[in-house]
Amino acid sequence: MGTLALLTPWIASHAIHIGLGAAEVLQHRSNQEPSRLGLLTVSFFASIPPWTTLFLFLIVFVIGGSSNVAQLAGDSGFGLWSLWCSWWLLLFFANPIALAVLTVTALCPPYPPRHGKSFVARLCSVVGAALAWYVVVTWFPDA
């Protein structure tokens, strides 16, 4: 999978998650319904590892142009490779846990049509976490 083919749905899923989640929070505040934001809040906190993975991927591989192989990173990219290597183990364990939590939040009510934004936001968080887990497994640091 090419970098652009990976980044487009990955960034889009996170952007939709944040945008629809914020819209649901603003709508909830205006109509004074009983709280239905618990699962959405859990999905935001559980999305921290996938967001961290996305930001590190953008910094190290897209903006920095480094490689996941230390010899191919070169002198200028070795610091970026070291950054990826130092975070990789934490992301290796945190992303599947986040994916499991996000899957559970997406499967729990409230469902559409009444709370469609919340459901789609939680579903997009699952897509973003799955892509983050794919990146961590595929782009493991190699010496």
C-alpha positions as CSV (number, residue, x, y, z in Angstrom):
1,M,0.0,0.0,0.0
2,G,1.5,3.4,-1.0
3,T,1.9,6.2,1.4
4,L,-0.8,8.4,-0.2
5,A,-3.2,5.5,-0.4
6,L,-2.7,4.9,3.3
7,L,-2.7,8.5,4.4
8,T,-5.9,9.6,2.7
9,P,-8.3,7.3,4.4
10,W,-6.3,7.5,7.7
11,I,-6.4,11.3,7.9
12,A,-10.0,11.4,6.6
13,S,-11.2,8.9,9.3
14,H,-9.6,10.9,12.1
15,A,-10.9,14.2,10.7
16,I,-14.5,12.8,10.4
17,H,-14.2,11.4,13.9
18,I,-13.2,14.7,15.4
19,G,-15.6,16.8,13.3
20,L,-18.7,14.7,13.8
21,G,-17.8,14.2,17.5
22,A,-17.6,17.9,18.0
23,A,-20.9,18.4,16.1
24,E,-22.6,15.9,18.4
25,V,-21.3,17.6,21.5
26,L,-22.5,21.0,20.3
27,Q,-25.9,19.5,19.3
28,H,-26.2,17.8,22.7
29,R,-25.5,21.1,24.5
30,S,-28.3,22.9,22.6
31,N,-31.1,20.5,23.1
32,Q,-30.5,19.5,26.7
33,E,-31.2,15.8,26.3
34,P,-30.0,13.3,28.8
35,S,-26.3,12.5,28.4
36,R,-25.5,10.2,25.5
37,L,-21.9,11.3,25.1
38,G,-20.2,8.7,27.3
39,L,-19.2,6.4,24.4
40,L,-18.1,9.3,22.3
41,T,-15.9,10.5,25.2
42,V,-14.4,7.0,25.6
43,S,-13.8,6.9,21.8
44,F,-11.9,10.2,22.0
45,F,-9.7,9.0,24.8
46,A,-9.1,5.6,23.2
47,S,-8.1,7.4,20.0
48,I,-5.0,8.9,21.6
49,P,-2.7,6.0,20.5
50,P,-3.9,6.1,16.9
51,W,-3.6,9.9,16.8
52,T,-0.1,9.6,18.2
53,T,0.8,7.0,15.6
54,L,-0.5,9.3,12.8
55,F,1.4,12.3,14.0
56,L,4.7,10.3,14.4
57,F,4.2,8.7,11.0
58,L,3.7,12.2,9.4
59,I,6.8,13.6,11.2
60,V,9.1,10.7,10.7
61,F,8.2,9.3,7.3
62,V,6.2,12.0,5.4
63,I,7.7,15.3,6.5
64,G,11.1,13.9,7.6
65,G,11.5,11.5,4.7
66,S,13.2,8.9,7.0
67,S,13.1,5.2,6.7
68,N,12.1,2.5,9.1
69,V,15.5,0.8,8.4
70,A,18.3,2.6,10.2
71,Q,20.9,2.1,7.4
72,L,18.5,3.6,4.8
73,A,17.6,6.5,7.1
74,G,21.0,8.1,6.5
75,D,22.8,10.6,8.8
76,S,20.0,13.2,8.7
77,G,17.2,10.7,9.2
78,F,18.8,8.7,12.0
79,G,17.3,11.0,14.7
80,L,13.8,10.5,13.2
81,W,14.4,6.7,13.0
82,S,15.4,6.8,16.6
83,L,12.2,8.7,17.5
84,W,10.1,6.1,15.7
85,C,12.0,3.3,17.3
86,S,11.6,4.7,20.8
87,W,7.8,5.0,20.4
88,W,7.2,1.8,18.4
89,L,7.0,-0.7,21.3
90,L,4.5,1.5,23.2
91,L,2.4,1.9,20.0
92,F,2.7,-1.8,19.3
93,F,0.8,-2.6,22.5
94,A,-1.4,0.5,22.8
95,N,-3.0,0.4,19.3
96,P,-4.6,-3.0,19.5
97,I,-6.0,-2.2,22.9
98,A,-7.3,1.1,21.5
99,L,-8.8,-0.8,18.5
100,A,-10.6,-3.3,20.8
101,V,-12.0,-0.5,22.9
102,L,-13.1,1.5,19.9
103,T,-14.7,-1.5,18.4
104,V,-16.8,-2.0,21.5
105,T,-17.8,1.7,21.6
106,A,-18.9,1.5,17.9
107,L,-21.0,-1.6,18.6
108,C,-22.8,-0.1,21.6
109,P,-25.9,2.2,21.3
110,P,-26.9,5.0,20.6
111,Y,-27.5,4.0,17.0
112,P,-28.7,6.0,14.0
113,P,-30.9,7.7,12.9
114,R,-31.3,9.8,16.1
115,H,-27.7,9.8,17.0
116,G,-26.1,9.2,13.6
117,K,-23.3,11.6,14.0
118,S,-22.1,9.9,17.2
119,F,-22.3,6.4,15.5
120,V,-20.4,7.5,12.4
121,A,-17.8,9.3,14.5
122,R,-17.2,6.1,16.5
123,L,-17.1,4.0,13.4
124,C,-14.5,6.3,11.8
125,S,-12.4,6.0,15.0
126,V,-12.3,2.2,14.4
127,V,-11.1,2.7,10.9
128,G,-8.4,5.1,12.1
129,A,-7.3,2.7,14.8
130,A,-7.1,-0.2,12.3
131,L,-5.0,1.8,10.0
132,A,-2.7,2.9,12.8
133,W,-2.3,-0.8,13.9
134,Y,-1.5,-1.7,10.2
135,V,1.2,1.0,10.1
136,V,2.8,0.0,13.4
137,V,3.0,-3.7,12.3
138,T,4.2,-2.9,8.8
139,W,6.7,-0.1,9.5
140,F,8.5,-1.8,12.4
141,P,12.0,-0.3,13.1
142,D,14.8,-2.3,11.6
143,A,18.5,-1.9,12.2
